[in-house]
């Protein structure tokens, strides 16, 4: 069974922790994956219309600070998720900078 405990309160707290941890990990993965379609679109079309380099640079800054915070607190799920996110967001930022100049 998913969660086996003796009392209902322990079941609820234990299962809730497992569920929240799972959802948190899934949300970290989803956060990173959501940057991929934008990066692919810019890469294929070389069109950055409607994209703000300031917004993506802001995303990168937030991701770097969050990675540092996660490292300090030894939160490896958060750190891994934001590193993954930074890769795709950073790639999109680099593409925006590259193609805005052309």
Secondary structure, DSSP 8 states (H G I E B T S, - for coil): -----SSHHHHHHHHHHHHHHHHHHHHHHHHHHTTHHHHHHHHHH---TT--HHHHHHHHHHHHHHHHHHHHTT-HHHHHHHHHHHHHHHHHHHHHHHHH--
